[in-house]
Amino acid sequence: MNRKKFLQNAAILGTGIGLGGVIPYTGVAGASRHRVTILHTNDTHARIEPFPDSAPNYAGMGGVGRRAALIKKLRTENPDTLLLDAGDVFQGTPYFNKYDGALDFEVMTKMGYDATTIGNHEFDNGVAGFENVMDKAGFSFVSSNYDFGTTRMGLRVKNFILRQVAGVKIGIFGIGVRFDNLVLPHLHKGVRYLDPVEVSADMVEHLKGYHGCDMVICLSHIGYRYSDGRVSDRVVAEQVDGIDLILGGHTHTFMREPELFEKTDGSRTWISQVGFAGIVLGKMDFYFDRNRKIITVRHQKYTVDRQLDQWT
């Protein structure tokens, strides 16, 4: 690679909405024994192609080809990577109207997603509509506060999953938003909403207490925060101890950097969300000591735009 090409690539990886940074925990990164990279998206809403150049907002941004190229590059830097999504894969462009979400699941599979949670728009074609395309997904669905009863959807959606990455045992669970005024009763027939705060507390106890997880990640599609007291990511972070990272969705919030909650029990919870439509890719590097305790967190957000076309 010549110098000009190298500088171009370096510039691409340096771009982003919000600056990267380092959040110390205890100790220093140099003392770490394990590094786990978390890449994340939310509310991609069937944005297969970039926004058209004529779009009033985000013109020319996004596109799954560009995102795939960026993910591939970041994985070469650290193979110990999880790729996660916080729901609302469905609805938003004619691609959903034509393929009912099957295409989204197929391209996410090719990108190597590990898991996503269930957003409210995943019910837009009803439970049966989701069931018709769910087998196109070569990754896990996690949702802990939706009781799927006897639906076939419940055969694919798990309460939680476990992953071993860089010697670190990671538990991942999901929570979804209340159906009221969002999903018509006949579209979620057979699926019941449970309180996400209570469920999250139960999940942490199960994942850390029973399974001995070193890290717990919540894929949340309940929204970052509200002014009317509704449960949100911030409420969960404040009321539930033991969640290390909440990757959020639903409110399409472009967070400049993750928000950190320091808990009375000495634990810490980070919240991150990257807007919508796949125009930003979030990245968080967690460094662990020899006892698999988090010591440092680095974060970066990458803009997905035409600068990545040279890699597609």
N, C-alpha and C positions, 0 to 999 in steps of 0.2 A: 504494500500500500504506500503510495507516495505521500509527501507531506501535505499537499493540498487536500487529498482525499481524507487523510487522517483528521485534519482540522475540521473538515465538513462533518464527519461522523461524530467527532467530539462535541461539536456545536449542537447537533441534533439531540444528543443525549443530555445536553445541559439545558435544553429549553424546558419550560414548564409553567403552568399556572401556579404561582406560589413558589417560594424558594425552598430548596432542600435544607436539611438541618440535622443536628445531632441532639438527642435528648439523653443526657447521662442518667443512669439508674444508680448503680453502685460500682465502684471500681472504674476501670478504663477499658476501651475496646481492645487494647493490646493484650489484655489478660484473658480474653475470651477463648473458649475451646470450640464453640459451635456458632455458626452463623446461619440463620434461616431467613430467606427472603420471601415476603408476601407481596404478590402483585394482585391488584384488585380493581374491579369495575362495578358499576351498578346502573340500573335503569337504562340499559342499552337500547331498548325499544325498537328492535328490528332495523336499526340503522346499519344496514349491510354496506351501502355505498356512502361516500362522504356527502355532507350537505352540498347542494348545488351552489355554484358560484353566485347565483342570483338570490340566495337565501338572505333574509333580512338580518339573521343572527347566525354566527358560526359558519359563515360561508366558506366552503371548501374544506371544512374540518371533519375529522372522523374517518370511518371506513375500516372494515374488518381486515383488509389486506395490510394496511399500514400498522394496525394494532398487532397483527400476527408477526410482522417483521420486527417490531420493537420488542415484543415478548421473546422472540427467538434470540435476539441480541442480548437481552438481559439474562436469559437463562444460561447463555454461554459464560457470563461473568460469574454466575453462581448456580450450579445445577441443583443445589438444595433449595428449591423454590416451590412455593404453592401458588396457584392461580385461582382466585376466588371471585365470586360475583354475589351481589346482594339483592338480586331479584328484579322483576319487571323486564325480562328478556323479550316478552311479547308486546305487540301493538305499537304503531307509530308510523309505519311506512307501508306502501303497497306490497312489500315483500311478505308482511304478515297476512294481509288479505289473501294473497295467492297461496302461500305455503303453510299457513296456520301455525307458524313457529318451528316447523320441521327444519327449515333452512338454518335458522338461528342455532338450533341445537347441533346441527351438523358442523357448522363452522366453528362453534365453540369447542366441539370435540377435536377438530383438527388443530385448534390452537392449544389444546392440552389443558383445558380447565379441569380443576380437581373437584369443585363443588359450586353449587349455587343454592340460594334459598327461594322460596315461593313468594312472588309478589302478587299484589291484587290483580294485575293484568294477566297473570297466568290463568285466570278463570274467565277471560273474556269470551272464550268459546265453550264455557261450561266445563265441568269436571270431565265429561266425555271427550271434549275437544283436546284437553291436555293429555288424556290417556291415549288418544289416537296418535300422538307424536312423541310421547315421552321416550319411547324406545330408540329414537334417533339420537338420544344423548348418551355419549360414552363417558359420562361423569356422574357424580352423585348429586342428588337433591336432598337437602336437609331442611326440616321444618319441625320444630318441637312444640309449638303452641297451636297448631292446627291438628285436630283429631280427625283423621280421614275415615274413621269407621270401617265399613266393609267395602269402600270404593276400591277399584283397581289402582287408582292413584296412590293409595296407601301402600301398595306393594313395592313401589319404587322410591317413595319419599321416606327417608329415615329420620329418626329423632336426632341422631348424631352420627358422626363418623370419627374414626381414629386414624391418624397418620404419623408415621415415624420419619422424621426429616433431620438429617445431620445428627443423629443420635438423640434427638429431642422428641418426646411423645406429645403429640398435639391432638386435642379434642376440639371438634368443630360442631356447633349446633346452630339452628336457625330460628328466628321469630318473625311472624308476619303481622300485618296491620289488621285492626278490627274491620269486619266486613260492612258494618253499617254505613250507608250512604256512599259506598264504594263498589260493592259487588252485590248484584241483585240475588235474592234468596234462591231462585231457581238455578243460578249459575254455580253456586257453591253447595248445591244440595248434597247432603251426606257428609259435609265437612263442617266441623264445629270449631269456633274460636275459643282459645283459653287465654287467661291472663298472662301476658309475656313476662311480667316481673316475677311472679310466682314460679313460672316454668323455668326462667333463667336461673333462679336460685337453686332449683332442683337439679338442673343440668350441671351447674358448677359443682355441686356436692357429689353428683354421680361421677363426673369426669375426673375431678381431682381426688375425691375421696375414695371411690371404688376402683377406677381405672388407673389412678396414679399419673394423670397427665401433668406434664411440666408446663404446658401452656394451654389456655382455653381461648378459642376464637368464637365470637358470635356473629353470624351473618344476619343482619337485621334489615327488615323492610317495614319499619314502623315510623321512620322519620327522625330527623336530627333533633329538632326541638319545636315546641309550640307555645303560644302565649296563653292558651286556654286550659292548661293543666292536663291535656292528654298525655298518655304515656309516650315516651320518646326515647331515643338513644341516651340522651343526657339523664333522663329519669332512671333508666336501667343502670347506667354507670354509677349514679349516686346511691341507688338502693340495693344493688347486688354486689357483694364482694367476690373477688376471685376471677372475674373476666379480665383477661389481659388485653384483648383487642376486640372492639366492636367495629365491624365494617358495615356502614349504613347505606340506606337507600330510601326511596319513596319521595323525599322532599327535594330531590335534585339539587342538593346543596354543594356548591363549589367551595370546599374548605381549603384555605390557603395552606394550612398545616394541621396535623392531627391535634385534637384537644386531649389534654392529659388530666385525669382525675386521680388525686392522691387520696387513698382511703384510710380510715381510722385503724384498720387492721394492718397497715403497712404495705398493702398491695397497691398497685396502680393499674388504671384502666385507660387505654387510648381509644379515641373515636376518630374514624376517618371516613370521608365520603367524597366522591369525585364527580359530582354533577350528574350528567346524563348523556345518553347517545354515544358513549364510547369515545368522546373527544378528549378525555384525559385518562391516563393510566396511573393509578397510585402504586407506590412502591414503599415498603417498609422493611428495613433490615433489623432483625432482632439478634443481638449477640448474647450468648449464654456463657457462664463460667463452667468450670469442670463439674460442678454440682447441678448443672442445667438450670441455673437461676439467671434471669434476665439482668444484664449489667448495663447495656447501652442499646439505644434505638436510633437508627438513622432513617430519615424519611425524604422522599422526593416525589414530585408529581410531574409527569411527562405529557406534553401536549401532542396529540395525534393529529398531524396535519401533513401538508404536501411535502414537507422536508423529508418525510420518510419514504416517498415514492421511489427513490433510488434503490431502496432495499426490497421492494415488493416484486 
